[in-house]
């Protein structure tokens, strides 16, 4: 029996790289709110990481379009398949929205996003204190929604790995892959 299909290597690399960067971004975001002393250097790190994630999610969407993910198991209950699809749509939407909101709130604050090499990005929102306050609140709320969605994603992945043992988790990992139905 041949092994069950996997995500292409580039999709797996992007998945795990982005998982690490998203975790770092969430932790940096919490630390920025908790420490006035560390806030400036953390913001200086948070902004380019957010833009790197924006680029990576665009690459990831391109890879996903060129190489569709493996099908879910045929015996997966319909509601779970629907929840998996909805959670992936939400994850991608949040991974696109959060960096754009961060860039817009930086612009609305009258600040410039500067990348390494002193490359300044253009403003994407007008300098406006009310808009800044709204965007900052939206960015924070969506960051918490991203955290909750990621935790649900991890819980579902572990359910597939430890309970269903159906190959869904292994499709995104790098280890050896057992044939379907042998887990």
N, C-alpha and C positions, 0 to 999 in steps of 0.2 A: 504494500500500500504506500502511495507517495505522500509526502508531508502536505499538510494543508497550506493554502496560499498565505503569503506574508505581504506586508507593506514593502514597497521598494526601499532599498537602503537609504536613499536620500530622504524619503518621508520619515523613516525611523530616526535618522540623524537629526532632522529638523524638529521632530516631536520631542526628543529628549533634551536637545539644546534649548528649545523654547520653554520646556518645563522648568529647567534650571533657571533660566533668565526670568521667567514669570514669578517663580518663587522668590528670587532675589528682589525683583521689583516690588512685590507685595511686602516683603520684610523691610526694604528701604523706605517704602511709603509709610509704614507704621512708625518706623524710627524717626522719619522726618517730622511727624506730628508729635512725637514724644520728647524731642530734644531740640531746644532752640540753639544750643551750641553746635550740634552736629548737622543742623538743618542745611546750611549753605553747601558744605561739601557733599551731602547726600543728594541735594537737588542737582548739583553739578554732575553727579553720577546717574541719577534717575532719568534725567532728560535724554541723554544720548542712548541709554539702554532702552528707553521707551521707543525711540525712533528706530533703533536696531531691531526691536521686536516688530515694529510696523513693517519694515522691509522683509523680515523673515516670514511674517504671516502672509505677505503677498507672494513670496516665493513658494511657501507651503501650499497656498491655494492653487498656484500654477502647477505644482507637482501633483496635487490631488486631481486636478482636471486631466492631466496627461496620463496619470496612473491611478485610476479609481481604486479605492480601498477594497480589500477582500470582502466578500459577502458575509453577512452575519449567518450563524448557524440556522438551518431551516426550521429546527425545532424551538427556536427562541420565541417566546410568547409575543404576540403582535404588539402589546402595550410596551414591552421592553424594547423592541425594535424601534417603535415610534419615539420612545423616550431617548434612546441612543441618538437617533437622527436629530431630534429637537435639541438635545444637549450639545451636539457638535455644532449645529447652526448657532446656538447661543455662544459657545466658546469662540467661534470664529468672529462673530459679530462684536463680542467684547474685546477680543484681541485687536480688532481694527479700530473700534471706537475709543478705547482708552488712550492710546497714543495720540490720536487726533484731538481728543478732548484736552489732554495735557498740553499739547502744542497750542491749541486755541486759548486755554486759560493763561498760559505763559504770555501769549500775544496780548490778551485782554488786560493783563497786569502791566503791560508796557515793557516787558522784558523780551530779550532775544534768546532763542535757543542757539547755542554755539556748540558745534561739533568739534571733536579733536581736529587739530590743524587750523583752528580759528575760523572755521567755516560757519558763517551766520546764516541761519535759515530765515526766510521772509515771514512776516506776521501773517497769520491766517484768520485773525479776528481783530476788530478794532479795539483800541485802548479804551476800556470802559470798565469802571469799578463795579457796576451792577452786573454786567455780563460776566466779569471775572468771578464774582461771588457765586453766581448761578453755575458757571462751568466747574468751579472748584468743588461745589457740593455734588454736582452730577458725577464728576470724576471719582470722588470718594465713595459715593453710593455704588457706582458701577464696579469699582475695585472690590468692594465687599461682595457684590453679586458674582464677580469673577472667582473670588475665593470660594464661595459656596458652590459654584458650578464645578470648579476644579476638585473640591472635596467629593462631590457626587460622582465625578468622573473616576477618581481614584477608587472610591467604594465599588463602583460598577466593574472596574478593571480587576479588583481583588476578588469580587464575586465570580467573575469568569475564570480567574486563575485558581482559586481555592475551592469553589463550590461546584460550578458547572464543569470546569476542566475541559472546555470546549475548543481551546486553541485561539480564542479571541485575544487574550492577553499576550500569548506568545507571538502572535502576528506582528506585534509592535516591539518585540525584544530582539536581542542579538544572539541568544543562546541557541543550542540545538533544538530542533523542533520535532516532537513525536508525530507520528502519523495520526490523522483524525480518528477519534474513537478509542485511542489507546490510553488517554489520560486518566 
